[in-house]
Amino acid sequence: MAKLVLGPLLRYVDDTSATLWVETDASCEVKIAGGTARTFQAGNQHYALVRLEGLGPRTEYDVELDGEKVWPEPGSRFPKPVIRTGQVRRIAFGSCRAAPDQPLGPDALDAFAQRLMAAPEEEWPQAMILLGDQVYADEPTDSTKQWLRDRRKDTDEPDGEVVHFGEYARLYHETWGDPEIRWLLSVVPTAMIFDDHDVRDDWNTSAVWRAQMAEKPWWRDRIRGAISSYWVYQHLGNLSPAELAKNSLYAKVKAQGTDVLPMLLEFAEAADRETEGRKSTWWSFRREFGRIRLLMVDTRSGRILEEGKRQMINDDEFDWIEQNVDQADEYDHLLIGSSLPWLMPHALSHFQSLNEIGANKPGWQGKAAEGIRQVVDLEHWPAFRESFDRLSRMIEKAGNNGAATVCVLSGDVHHSYVAEAEFPSPTKAVVAQLVCSPIHNEAPKVLRPAFRFSWSRVASKIFRRLATWAGVPEDLVHWRKTSGPHFGNSIALLDVDGRLARYRLLSATGEETASVLLGRETE
């Protein structure tokens, strides 16, 4: 008899439909709330994505495998799994969540789940956005390292490196298998995108980085395992039922009837090779929460890294993002999900743009700048200056198109803050950068003074002068920090009330460490 290995994960939800994802240990028929799906096999794992249609405002559910109920487990201490449709008033978000047993401070998402268990459903978020680093493939736990050593006896594979699809599956089991997290993901619809640690630290920092990694004998298997597992564990659930119906790869996977892992690995390798010009594989997506629109942007695999030309996103994908932003009559609040912040500490922002100019120079100057780029992680939006400016122009336009707020939701930088953007001609909407990082990967205290200094006026002036001297143009946008920097593991909430929104930051202890009102009262 098949057993439930992981899930159910409640993924896409709109007014009348939903998708739920599960992993099982054998081929079976999965039934949830009247919807059914046959599992597909990838290696030793089996998966199903169950689509539900015609839902009402509240649907309790359980999971059956081949007709036998397996979820919730008998005697479960957790509230009944439920699918809630309708108005979205609260969205949780954050990034950077290492496995629960890592010694990185208390897990803010686990603590948040425990608080929700004791709270009425009305206080639960109606959606959650995970902005990267769902797993840390380059920082495996001690137990995973031992598991890899046992698995690789008498082989030439590297010690401590997660390489293959099945090894990535273990990372997801560690991260999502925690009982409280498992319950939370079964009742709160979740959208997610990768960042570098889902693959490897500094993923796609530059063409030089890609060339260095390509020389490693295990890298080809690593990138194939990373992207194929991302497609299964994260990407599929981001798609609406209509998008799933049009997805050719998903159709092939469902029709295969045998192990689809070779097909997924081939797809992953082709997707990784698309680093120049047009790209046929996009990971960016759109999600509608009533009058709230989320545009989740792939800031990792979509980069253009040609010599002398660096772009965070290829032109076709950026065109698609701009087209969705221009549909301003369809939303009151625009959320741009970007794992990497658009607006950073001023000194660090200027330094990144300065470094890009240096890295494009020939000879020792370019090599030195490239080395600094990799060591100090200078690969955020300002380090792709053409893309930074294009994003700034797009956001400025969106701020005058009728929206009440335009917010960029980000993580990655291991401190949390709010920065409000100010353009030469004030926008009608409030434009803000909202950061929540990390959920569970507390930055060492020794680094915190450096983060604080990077926000200081002194540091900003120094690096702005250096950037100007090197030829970095003036910023198209100015910004001021209105909250932070906040340190420690946290989860953020965005509460929406009409045309107003509020950012709240909750620490792992439940303390509210920030509360910032966004939007302007209308007369």
SETOR-378029 format. One record per residue (C-alpha): x, y, z; residue number from 1; residue in one letter. Coordinates in steps of 0.5 Angstrom, whole numbers, plus 500, padded with zeros to 3 digits. Example, Ala and Ser with C-alpha at 12.3 -4.5 7.8 and 13.67 -1.06 7.14 Angstrom:
2
[pt [525; 491; 516]; 1; 'A']
[pt [527; 498; 514]; 2; 'S']
This chain:
523
[pt [500; 500; 500]; 1; 'M']
[pt [503; 507; 498]; 2; 'A']
[pt [505; 512; 504]; 3; 'K']
[pt [504; 519; 504]; 4; 'L']
[pt [512; 522; 504]; 5; 'V']
[pt [511; 529; 504]; 6; 'L']
[pt [505; 534; 503]; 7; 'G']
[pt [500; 536; 502]; 8; 'P']
[pt [502; 542; 500]; 9; 'L']
[pt [496; 547; 498]; 10; 'L']
[pt [499; 551; 492]; 11; 'R']
[pt [495; 555; 488]; 12; 'Y']
[pt [488; 558; 490]; 13; 'V']
[pt [483; 563; 487]; 14; 'D']
[pt [476; 564; 488]; 15; 'D']
[pt [473; 557; 486]; 16; 'T']
[pt [479; 553; 484]; 17; 'S']
[pt [486; 550; 488]; 18; 'A']
[pt [492; 545; 487]; 19; 'T']
[pt [495; 541; 492]; 20; 'L']
[pt [501; 537; 491]; 21; 'W']
[pt [503; 531; 495]; 22; 'V']
[pt [509; 526; 494]; 23; 'E']
[pt [508; 518; 496]; 24; 'T']
[pt [513; 512; 496]; 25; 'D']
[pt [509; 508; 491]; 26; 'A']
[pt [505; 509; 485]; 27; 'S']
[pt [498; 510; 487]; 28; 'C']
[pt [491; 514; 486]; 29; 'E']
[pt [491; 521; 490]; 30; 'V']
[pt [484; 523; 492]; 31; 'K']
[pt [483; 530; 495]; 32; 'I']
[pt [476; 533; 496]; 33; 'A']
[pt [473; 530; 490]; 34; 'G']
[pt [479; 531; 486]; 35; 'G']
[pt [483; 525; 483]; 36; 'T']
[pt [490; 525; 480]; 37; 'A']
[pt [495; 519; 478]; 38; 'R']
[pt [502; 520; 481]; 39; 'T']
[pt [508; 520; 476]; 40; 'F']
[pt [515; 517; 478]; 41; 'Q']
[pt [521; 521; 478]; 42; 'A']
[pt [527; 516; 480]; 43; 'G']
[pt [525; 513; 486]; 44; 'N']
[pt [520; 519; 488]; 45; 'Q']
[pt [512; 519; 486]; 46; 'H']
[pt [508; 525; 486]; 47; 'Y']
[pt [501; 528; 484]; 48; 'A']
[pt [498; 535; 483]; 49; 'L']
[pt [491; 535; 485]; 50; 'V']
[pt [486; 540; 481]; 51; 'R']
[pt [480; 542; 485]; 52; 'L']
[pt [474; 546; 481]; 53; 'E']
[pt [468; 549; 483]; 54; 'G']
[pt [470; 550; 491]; 55; 'L']
[pt [466; 554; 496]; 56; 'G']
[pt [469; 559; 501]; 57; 'P']
[pt [471; 554; 505]; 58; 'R']
[pt [473; 546; 504]; 59; 'T']
[pt [475; 542; 509]; 60; 'E']
[pt [479; 536; 506]; 61; 'Y']
[pt [483; 530; 507]; 62; 'D']
[pt [488; 526; 503]; 63; 'V']
[pt [486; 519; 500]; 64; 'E']
[pt [491; 514; 497]; 65; 'L']
[pt [488; 508; 493]; 66; 'D']
[pt [482; 509; 497]; 67; 'G']
[pt [485; 509; 504]; 68; 'E']
[pt [485; 516; 508]; 69; 'K']
[pt [492; 518; 510]; 70; 'V']
[pt [492; 525; 512]; 71; 'W']
[pt [490; 528; 517]; 72; 'P']
[pt [494; 522; 521]; 73; 'E']
[pt [489; 519; 526]; 74; 'P']
[pt [489; 523; 533]; 75; 'G']
[pt [492; 529; 530]; 76; 'S']
[pt [493; 535; 534]; 77; 'R']
[pt [493; 540; 528]; 78; 'F']
[pt [487; 544; 526]; 79; 'P']
[pt [483; 540; 520]; 80; 'K']
[pt [486; 542; 513]; 81; 'P']
[pt [482; 547; 510]; 82; 'V']
[pt [482; 551; 503]; 83; 'I']
[pt [479; 558; 504]; 84; 'R']
[pt [478; 562; 498]; 85; 'T']
[pt [475; 569; 497]; 86; 'G']
[pt [478; 576; 499]; 87; 'Q']
[pt [486; 576; 501]; 88; 'V']
[pt [487; 581; 506]; 89; 'R']
[pt [494; 578; 509]; 90; 'R']
[pt [500; 575; 506]; 91; 'I']
[pt [506; 572; 509]; 92; 'A']
[pt [513; 573; 506]; 93; 'F']
[pt [520; 572; 507]; 94; 'G']
[pt [526; 568; 505]; 95; 'S']
[pt [532; 564; 507]; 96; 'C']
[pt [530; 558; 511]; 97; 'R']
[pt [535; 553; 513]; 98; 'A']
[pt [533; 546; 515]; 99; 'A']
[pt [530; 546; 522]; 100; 'P']
[pt [535; 542; 526]; 101; 'D']
[pt [541; 547; 524]; 102; 'Q']
[pt [544; 551; 530]; 103; 'P']
[pt [542; 558; 526]; 104; 'L']
[pt [537; 561; 532]; 105; 'G']
[pt [529; 559; 533]; 106; 'P']
[pt [525; 558; 526]; 107; 'D']
[pt [521; 564; 525]; 108; 'A']
[pt [516; 560; 520]; 109; 'L']
[pt [515; 554; 525]; 110; 'D']
[pt [514; 559; 531]; 111; 'A']
[pt [509; 562; 526]; 112; 'F']
[pt [505; 556; 525]; 113; 'A']
[pt [505; 554; 532]; 114; 'Q']
[pt [502; 561; 533]; 115; 'R']
[pt [497; 560; 528]; 116; 'L']
[pt [495; 553; 531]; 117; 'M']
[pt [492; 557; 537]; 118; 'A']
[pt [489; 563; 533]; 119; 'A']
[pt [482; 563; 529]; 120; 'P']
[pt [482; 562; 522]; 121; 'E']
[pt [480; 569; 521]; 122; 'E']
[pt [487; 571; 523]; 123; 'E']
[pt [491; 566; 518]; 124; 'W']
[pt [494; 569; 512]; 125; 'P']
[pt [490; 567; 506]; 126; 'Q']
[pt [497; 567; 502]; 127; 'A']
[pt [504; 566; 503]; 128; 'M']
[pt [510; 568; 499]; 129; 'I']
[pt [517; 564; 500]; 130; 'L']
[pt [522; 569; 496]; 131; 'L']
[pt [528; 564; 495]; 132; 'G']
[pt [533; 559; 499]; 133; 'D']
[pt [527; 554; 501]; 134; 'Q']
[pt [533; 549; 501]; 135; 'V']
[pt [541; 550; 502]; 136; 'Y']
[pt [544; 545; 497]; 137; 'A']
[pt [551; 548; 499]; 138; 'D']
[pt [550; 547; 506]; 139; 'E']
[pt [547; 540; 508]; 140; 'P']
[pt [546; 538; 515]; 141; 'T']
[pt [550; 534; 519]; 142; 'D']
[pt [545; 528; 518]; 143; 'S']
[pt [545; 529; 510]; 144; 'T']
[pt [553; 529; 510]; 145; 'K']
[pt [553; 523; 513]; 146; 'Q']
[pt [547; 520; 509]; 147; 'W']
[pt [551; 522; 503]; 148; 'L']
[pt [558; 519; 505]; 149; 'R']
[pt [554; 512; 506]; 150; 'D']
[pt [551; 513; 500]; 151; 'R']
[pt [557; 514; 496]; 152; 'R']
[pt [562; 509; 498]; 153; 'K']
[pt [567; 507; 493]; 154; 'D']
[pt [565; 512; 488]; 155; 'T']
[pt [568; 518; 486]; 156; 'D']
[pt [563; 523; 487]; 157; 'E']
[pt [564; 529; 492]; 158; 'P']
[pt [564; 529; 499]; 159; 'D']
[pt [558; 534; 502]; 160; 'G']
[pt [556; 536; 495]; 161; 'E']
[pt [548; 535; 494]; 162; 'V']
[pt [548; 533; 486]; 163; 'V']
[pt [543; 528; 484]; 164; 'H']
[pt [535; 529; 484]; 165; 'F']
[pt [534; 524; 490]; 166; 'G']
[pt [539; 528; 494]; 167; 'E']
[pt [535; 534; 493]; 168; 'Y']
[pt [529; 530; 495]; 169; 'A']
[pt [532; 529; 501]; 170; 'R']
[pt [533; 536; 502]; 171; 'L']
[pt [526; 538; 501]; 172; 'Y']
[pt [524; 532; 506]; 173; 'H']
[pt [528; 535; 511]; 174; 'E']
[pt [525; 542; 510]; 175; 'T']
[pt [518; 541; 509]; 176; 'W']
[pt [517; 535; 513]; 177; 'G']
[pt [517; 538; 520]; 178; 'D']
[pt [510; 537; 523]; 179; 'P']
[pt [508; 544; 524]; 180; 'E']
[pt [511; 547; 517]; 181; 'I']
[pt [507; 541; 514]; 182; 'R']
[pt [501; 543; 517]; 183; 'W']
[pt [502; 550; 515]; 184; 'L']
[pt [503; 549; 508]; 185; 'L']
[pt [497; 544; 508]; 186; 'S']
[pt [492; 550; 510]; 187; 'V']
[pt [496; 557; 507]; 188; 'V']
[pt [497; 557; 499]; 189; 'P']
[pt [504; 558; 498]; 190; 'T']
[pt [507; 561; 492]; 191; 'A']
[pt [515; 561; 491]; 192; 'M']
[pt [521; 562; 487]; 193; 'I']
[pt [528; 560; 488]; 194; 'F']
[pt [535; 564; 490]; 195; 'D']
[pt [542; 561; 489]; 196; 'D']
[pt [542; 557; 495]; 197; 'H']
[pt [537; 552; 492]; 198; 'D']
[pt [542; 551; 487]; 199; 'V']
[pt [549; 553; 490]; 200; 'R']
[pt [551; 560; 493]; 201; 'D']
[pt [553; 565; 488]; 202; 'D']
[pt [549; 561; 482]; 203; 'W']
[pt [550; 565; 476]; 204; 'N']
[pt [554; 571; 479]; 205; 'T']
[pt [557; 572; 472]; 206; 'S']
[pt [560; 568; 466]; 207; 'A']
[pt [566; 567; 469]; 208; 'V']
[pt [563; 564; 475]; 209; 'W']
[pt [559; 559; 470]; 210; 'R']
[pt [566; 557; 467]; 211; 'A']
[pt [569; 556; 473]; 212; 'Q']
[pt [563; 551; 476]; 213; 'M']
[pt [563; 548; 469]; 214; 'A']
[pt [570; 545; 470]; 215; 'E']
[pt [568; 541; 476]; 216; 'K']
[pt [566; 534; 474]; 217; 'P']
[pt [560; 534; 478]; 218; 'W']
[pt [557; 540; 476]; 219; 'W']
[pt [553; 538; 470]; 220; 'R']
[pt [549; 533; 475]; 221; 'D']
[pt [548; 538; 480]; 222; 'R']
[pt [545; 543; 476]; 223; 'I']
[pt [540; 538; 472]; 224; 'R']
[pt [538; 535; 479]; 225; 'G']
[pt [537; 542; 482]; 226; 'A']
[pt [533; 545; 476]; 227; 'I']
[pt [529; 538; 475]; 228; 'S']
[pt [527; 538; 483]; 229; 'S']
[pt [525; 545; 483]; 230; 'Y']
[pt [520; 544; 477]; 231; 'W']
[pt [517; 538; 481]; 232; 'V']
[pt [517; 541; 488]; 233; 'Y']
[pt [516; 548; 487]; 234; 'Q']
[pt [515; 551; 480]; 235; 'H']
[pt [509; 546; 478]; 236; 'L']
[pt [505; 549; 484]; 237; 'G']
[pt [506; 556; 482]; 238; 'N']
[pt [502; 555; 476]; 239; 'L']
[pt [494; 556; 475]; 240; 'S']
[pt [490; 550; 473]; 241; 'P']
[pt [489; 554; 466]; 242; 'A']
[pt [497; 554; 466]; 243; 'E']
[pt [498; 547; 467]; 244; 'L']
[pt [493; 545; 462]; 245; 'A']
[pt [498; 549; 457]; 246; 'K']
[pt [504; 546; 460]; 247; 'N']
[pt [507; 541; 455]; 248; 'S']
[pt [512; 538; 459]; 249; 'L']
[pt [507; 537; 465]; 250; 'Y']
[pt [503; 534; 459]; 251; 'A']
[pt [508; 529; 457]; 252; 'K']
[pt [510; 528; 464]; 253; 'V']
[pt [503; 525; 466]; 254; 'K']
[pt [502; 521; 459]; 255; 'A']
[pt [509; 518; 460]; 256; 'Q']
[pt [507; 512; 465]; 257; 'G']
[pt [514; 510; 467]; 258; 'T']
[pt [520; 514; 470]; 259; 'D']
[pt [520; 521; 467]; 260; 'V']
[pt [527; 523; 471]; 261; 'L']
[pt [531; 522; 464]; 262; 'P']
[pt [526; 527; 461]; 263; 'M']
[pt [526; 532; 467]; 264; 'L']
[pt [534; 532; 467]; 265; 'L']
[pt [534; 533; 459]; 266; 'E']
[pt [529; 539; 460]; 267; 'F']
[pt [533; 542; 466]; 268; 'A']
[pt [540; 542; 462]; 269; 'E']
[pt [537; 545; 456]; 270; 'A']
[pt [534; 551; 461]; 271; 'A']
[pt [541; 552; 464]; 272; 'D']
[pt [544; 553; 457]; 273; 'R']
[pt [539; 558; 456]; 274; 'E']
[pt [544; 564; 458]; 275; 'T']
[pt [544; 568; 452]; 276; 'E']
[pt [539; 572; 448]; 277; 'G']
[pt [532; 569; 448]; 278; 'R']
[pt [530; 564; 453]; 279; 'K']
[pt [524; 559; 452]; 280; 'S']
[pt [524; 557; 459]; 281; 'T']
[pt [521; 562; 464]; 282; 'W']
[pt [520; 561; 472]; 283; 'W']
[pt [517; 568; 473]; 284; 'S']
[pt [510; 568; 474]; 285; 'F']
[pt [503; 572; 476]; 286; 'R']
[pt [499; 571; 481]; 287; 'R']
[pt [492; 574; 483]; 288; 'E']
[pt [489; 575; 490]; 289; 'F']
[pt [483; 579; 488]; 290; 'G']
[pt [485; 587; 487]; 291; 'R']
[pt [493; 585; 489]; 292; 'I']
[pt [497; 583; 483]; 293; 'R']
[pt [504; 579; 485]; 294; 'L']
[pt [509; 578; 479]; 295; 'L']
[pt [514; 574; 481]; 296; 'M']
[pt [521; 575; 478]; 297; 'V']
[pt [526; 570; 476]; 298; 'D']
[pt [533; 574; 478]; 299; 'T']
[pt [537; 568; 478]; 300; 'R']
[pt [537; 563; 472]; 301; 'S']
[pt [534; 569; 467]; 302; 'G']
[pt [540; 573; 467]; 303; 'R']
[pt [544; 575; 461]; 304; 'I']
[pt [551; 574; 462]; 305; 'L']
[pt [555; 576; 455]; 306; 'E']
[pt [561; 579; 455]; 307; 'E']
[pt [561; 586; 456]; 308; 'G']
[pt [553; 586; 457]; 309; 'K']
[pt [550; 584; 464]; 310; 'R']
[pt [542; 583; 465]; 311; 'Q']
[pt [538; 581; 471]; 312; 'M']
[pt [533; 579; 466]; 313; 'I']
[pt [533; 578; 459]; 314; 'N']
[pt [529; 583; 454]; 315; 'D']
[pt [523; 578; 453]; 316; 'D']
[pt [521; 576; 460]; 317; 'E']
[pt [522; 584; 462]; 318; 'F']
[pt [517; 586; 456]; 319; 'D']
[pt [512; 581; 459]; 320; 'W']
[pt [513; 583; 466]; 321; 'I']
[pt [512; 591; 464]; 322; 'E']
[pt [506; 588; 460]; 323; 'Q']
[pt [503; 586; 466]; 324; 'N']
[pt [505; 592; 470]; 325; 'V']
[pt [501; 596; 465]; 326; 'D']
[pt [494; 593; 466]; 327; 'Q']
[pt [493; 598; 472]; 328; 'A']
[pt [486; 598; 472]; 329; 'D']
[pt [486; 590; 474]; 330; 'E']
[pt [489; 591; 481]; 331; 'Y']
[pt [490; 596; 487]; 332; 'D']
[pt [496; 594; 490]; 333; 'H']
[pt [502; 591; 486]; 334; 'L']
[pt [507; 586; 489]; 335; 'L']
[pt [514; 585; 485]; 336; 'I']
[pt [517; 579; 488]; 337; 'G']
[pt [524; 579; 487]; 338; 'S']
[pt [529; 574; 491]; 339; 'S']
[pt [534; 580; 491]; 340; 'L']
[pt [532; 587; 493]; 341; 'P']
[pt [532; 592; 488]; 342; 'W']
[pt [533; 598; 494]; 343; 'L']
[pt [539; 596; 498]; 344; 'M']
[pt [543; 600; 503]; 345; 'P']
[pt [546; 606; 499]; 346; 'H']
[pt [553; 604; 500]; 347; 'A']
[pt [552; 597; 498]; 348; 'L']
[pt [548; 599; 492]; 349; 'S']
[pt [553; 604; 490]; 350; 'H']
[pt [559; 599; 491]; 351; 'F']
[pt [555; 594; 487]; 352; 'Q']
[pt [554; 599; 481]; 353; 'S']
[pt [562; 601; 481]; 354; 'L']
[pt [564; 594; 481]; 355; 'N']
[pt [560; 592; 475]; 356; 'E']
[pt [564; 597; 471]; 357; 'I']
[pt [571; 594; 474]; 358; 'G']
[pt [569; 587; 472]; 359; 'A']
[pt [568; 589; 465]; 360; 'N']
[pt [575; 592; 464]; 361; 'K']
[pt [580; 588; 461]; 362; 'P']
[pt [586; 585; 465]; 363; 'G']
[pt [588; 585; 472]; 364; 'W']
[pt [583; 590; 474]; 365; 'Q']
[pt [577; 586; 471]; 366; 'G']
[pt [580; 580; 474]; 367; 'K']
[pt [580; 583; 481]; 368; 'A']
[pt [573; 586; 481]; 369; 'A']
[pt [571; 579; 479]; 370; 'E']
[pt [574; 576; 485]; 371; 'G']
[pt [571; 582; 489]; 372; 'I']
[pt [564; 581; 486]; 373; 'R']
[pt [564; 573; 488]; 374; 'Q']
[pt [567; 574; 495]; 375; 'V']
[pt [562; 579; 497]; 376; 'V']
[pt [556; 577; 493]; 377; 'D']
[pt [556; 583; 489]; 378; 'L']
[pt [550; 581; 484]; 379; 'E']
[pt [544; 584; 486]; 380; 'H']
[pt [540; 589; 482]; 381; 'W']
[pt [545; 595; 482]; 382; 'P']
[pt [550; 590; 480]; 383; 'A']
[pt [546; 589; 473]; 384; 'F']
[pt [546; 597; 472]; 385; 'R']
[pt [542; 597; 466]; 386; 'E']
[pt [536; 592; 469]; 387; 'S']
[pt [536; 596; 475]; 388; 'F']
[pt [535; 603; 471]; 389; 'D']
[pt [529; 599; 467]; 390; 'R']
[pt [526; 596; 473]; 391; 'L']
[pt [526; 603; 477]; 392; 'S']
[pt [523; 606; 470]; 393; 'R']
[pt [518; 601; 470]; 394; 'M']
[pt [516; 602; 478]; 395; 'I']
[pt [516; 609; 477]; 396; 'E']
[pt [511; 609; 471]; 397; 'K']
[pt [507; 604; 475]; 398; 'A']
[pt [506; 609; 481]; 399; 'G']
[pt [503; 613; 477]; 400; 'N']
[pt [498; 608; 473]; 401; 'N']
[pt [493; 608; 479]; 402; 'G']
[pt [495; 603; 484]; 403; 'A']
[pt [495; 605; 491]; 404; 'A']
[pt [502; 601; 493]; 405; 'T']
[pt [507; 598; 489]; 406; 'V']
[pt [512; 594; 493]; 407; 'C']
[pt [518; 590; 492]; 408; 'V']
[pt [518; 584; 496]; 409; 'L']
[pt [525; 581; 497]; 410; 'S']
[pt [530; 577; 502]; 411; 'G']
[pt [537; 574; 501]; 412; 'D']
[pt [541; 580; 505]; 413; 'V']
[pt [540; 577; 512]; 414; 'H']
[pt [537; 583; 515]; 415; 'H']
[pt [530; 586; 514]; 416; 'S']
[pt [528; 593; 513]; 417; 'Y']
[pt [523; 598; 509]; 418; 'V']
[pt [525; 603; 504]; 419; 'A']
[pt [521; 608; 501]; 420; 'E']
[pt [522; 610; 494]; 421; 'A']
[pt [522; 617; 492]; 422; 'E']
[pt [522; 619; 484]; 423; 'F']
[pt [524; 626; 482]; 424; 'P']
[pt [517; 627; 480]; 425; 'S']
[pt [513; 624; 486]; 426; 'P']
[pt [509; 618; 485]; 427; 'T']
[pt [501; 618; 486]; 428; 'K']
[pt [502; 611; 489]; 429; 'A']
[pt [507; 609; 495]; 430; 'V']
[pt [513; 605; 492]; 431; 'V']
[pt [517; 601; 497]; 432; 'A']
[pt [522; 596; 498]; 433; 'Q']
[pt [520; 591; 503]; 434; 'L']
[pt [525; 586; 506]; 435; 'V']
[pt [524; 580; 510]; 436; 'C']
[pt [530; 576; 511]; 437; 'S']
[pt [532; 571; 514]; 438; 'P']
[pt [526; 566; 516]; 439; 'I']
[pt [531; 561; 519]; 440; 'H']
[pt [539; 563; 518]; 441; 'N']
[pt [541; 568; 523]; 442; 'E']
[pt [546; 572; 521]; 443; 'A']
[pt [553; 572; 526]; 444; 'P']
[pt [553; 578; 530]; 445; 'K']
[pt [559; 580; 528]; 446; 'V']
[pt [557; 582; 521]; 447; 'L']
[pt [551; 587; 524]; 448; 'R']
[pt [555; 593; 525]; 449; 'P']
[pt [557; 592; 517]; 450; 'A']
[pt [550; 592; 515]; 451; 'F']
[pt [548; 598; 520]; 452; 'R']
[pt [554; 602; 517]; 453; 'F']
[pt [552; 600; 510]; 454; 'S']
[pt [546; 604; 511]; 455; 'W']
[pt [549; 610; 514]; 456; 'S']
[pt [550; 617; 511]; 457; 'R']
[pt [558; 617; 511]; 458; 'V']
[pt [558; 610; 507]; 459; 'A']
[pt [553; 613; 502]; 460; 'S']
[pt [557; 619; 501]; 461; 'K']
[pt [564; 615; 500]; 462; 'I']
[pt [561; 610; 495]; 463; 'F']
[pt [557; 615; 491]; 464; 'R']
[pt [563; 619; 490]; 465; 'R']
[pt [567; 613; 488]; 466; 'L']
[pt [561; 611; 483]; 467; 'A']
[pt [561; 618; 480]; 468; 'T']
[pt [568; 618; 479]; 469; 'W']
[pt [568; 611; 476]; 470; 'A']
[pt [562; 613; 471]; 471; 'G']
[pt [556; 610; 475]; 472; 'V']
[pt [550; 615; 473]; 473; 'P']
[pt [546; 618; 478]; 474; 'E']
[pt [540; 614; 480]; 475; 'D']
[pt [534; 615; 477]; 476; 'L']
[pt [531; 614; 484]; 477; 'V']
[pt [532; 616; 491]; 478; 'H']
[pt [530; 612; 497]; 479; 'W']
[pt [530; 613; 505]; 480; 'R']
[pt [530; 607; 510]; 481; 'K']
[pt [523; 608; 514]; 482; 'T']
[pt [524; 601; 518]; 483; 'S']
[pt [530; 597; 520]; 484; 'G']
[pt [535; 594; 520]; 485; 'P']
[pt [532; 589; 524]; 486; 'H']
[pt [536; 582; 525]; 487; 'F']
[pt [534; 575; 527]; 488; 'G']
[pt [530; 570; 524]; 489; 'N']
[pt [523; 573; 522]; 490; 'S']
[pt [517; 573; 518]; 491; 'I']
[pt [513; 579; 515]; 492; 'A']
[pt [506; 580; 514]; 493; 'L']
[pt [503; 585; 509]; 494; 'L']
[pt [496; 587; 511]; 495; 'D']
[pt [491; 590; 506]; 496; 'V']
[pt [485; 594; 508]; 497; 'D']
[pt [482; 597; 501]; 498; 'G']
[pt [488; 602; 498]; 499; 'R']
[pt [492; 602; 505]; 500; 'L']
[pt [497; 596; 507]; 501; 'A']
[pt [501; 595; 513]; 502; 'R']
[pt [508; 591; 513]; 503; 'Y']
[pt [509; 588; 520]; 504; 'R']
[pt [515; 584; 522]; 505; 'L']
[pt [514; 578; 527]; 506; 'L']
[pt [520; 575; 530]; 507; 'S']
[pt [521; 568; 532]; 508; 'A']
[pt [519; 570; 539]; 509; 'T']
[pt [512; 573; 536]; 510; 'G']
[pt [515; 580; 538]; 511; 'E']
[pt [512; 585; 533]; 512; 'E']
[pt [519; 589; 531]; 513; 'T']
[pt [516; 593; 526]; 514; 'A']
[pt [510; 596; 523]; 515; 'S']
[pt [510; 601; 517]; 516; 'V']
[pt [503; 604; 514]; 517; 'L']
[pt [503; 604; 506]; 518; 'L']
[pt [499; 608; 502]; 519; 'G']
[pt [495; 614; 502]; 520; 'R']
[pt [488; 616; 505]; 521; 'E']
[pt [484; 618; 500]; 522; 'T']
[pt [479; 624; 500]; 523; 'E']
